[in-house]
């Protein structure tokens, strides 16, 4: 069994997931709108929101997401998505893209356990932990 994080947005799902596909690579396998679902009454003003999408990563794993059709989703709290890159430079590049317009909590830097690690909340409200599999120098 492989856990798949499922993110919920307030009308920015398409923009966020397209951005994540650019940052991490991979393929968005669908962008289902609410009107594409059978027997689903689309809330007014949410016709172009995303009911479901999935980002399939090239090395395995996935990230699912949707816009909140019912207005009761809370912003991401108490958890982060961890992504480990083969090299510190690849980790830094992803971290810097995610940090644009976001809130850096711990700047990306070498630590005693890895050649690169940092934490942030991106401009969409998603918490990330970015690291590398590269050993510290």
N, C-alpha and C positions, 0 to 999 in steps of 0.2 A: 504494500500500500504506500502511495506517495502523497503526502499532504500538498494541497494547492492553495496558496493564499488567494482570498477573494476580496477585492477592494470595492468600496462603494463611494461614489462621487455625487455631487449635486449639479449635474449638467455639464461636467468637464471630463467625463469618461473618455470620449473619443479623443480629445486633445491629449489627455494624460497617457492613455495606452499607446497612442501613436508615438508620443515622446519616449516612452519606455522601450518601445521596439527600436527606436533610433539609438538610444543609449546602450541597450544590452544586446541588440541583434535579435534575431528570431522572426517569427511570422505571426501576424494577427490572423487567426483562422476564421473569424466572422465578426460582424458588427450588427447584431440583431437589434432592430428598432422595436418599440412596443407594438406597433401595428402589424409586425410580422408574426406575432404569436396568435394562435387561434383562440377565440373566446376570451380575449383580454380587453377590458375597457380601458383605453388609454386616458390617463388623467389629462385634463386641459393644460395646454402649454408644454407638454412633455412628449409631443409627437416625434421630435427629432432626437430625443435622448436615447441612450444605449441601454437596452434591456439585458444584453449579455454580450461579452466578448472574451476571447482567450488569446493570450500571447504564449506561443510555444517556443521555448528556447532551443537553440541549435544543439547544445550539449545535453539536453534533457531537462525536464521540469517545465512548469507552466505558471502563469499568473492569470487569474480570471478577474473580471470586473463588470460593474454595471453602474448606471446612474440610479439613485434612490427614487423609485417611482412613488413612494408613499410618504416621504418626508420625515421618517423617524430614525434614520441612520445617524449615529453619532460620529464625529470625526475620529480617525484612528488614534487610539489611546492605549498605552500599556503594552504595545508590541511593535516590532520592527521587522522588516524583511532584510535578511542577510544575503549578500551576494559576494562570493569569493572569486577573484580573478586570478589567472595564472601568474601574472607579473604585477609588481607594484605600479608600474607605469600605466597598465591597463586599468587598474583599480583607481588610480588618481584621475585618469581621463573621465571615467564614469562619474566619480565623486564630484568633479568640477562641473559637469553638465547638470547633474541633479541639484547642485547647490545654487545654480542661477535662479534668483528670485526666491530662494528658500531660506531656511534657518539652520546654519551649521552649529551643531551641538559640540562636536569634538572634531577639530580639523584633521584632515587626512595626514598621517605622518607615520614614520617607523615607530614600532613599539618593541618591547622585549620579546613578544611572541610572534610578531610578523613584520615583514618589510613595509607594510602599509595598512592602516586602519583608520576609519573615521565614521562619525555618525551625523545624520542631518534629517531635517524634515523638509521635503521638497515643496515647491510652490502649489502643489495639489493637496498637501496635507499628509502625504505618505511618509512614514518614518523608515529610514534606511540605515543599515550598517554595511559599509563597504570595506572589504579586506582583500588580501592577496594570499595565495598559497605559498608565495615566495618567503623563504626563511629570512629572519632579520640579519643584517650585516654584522 
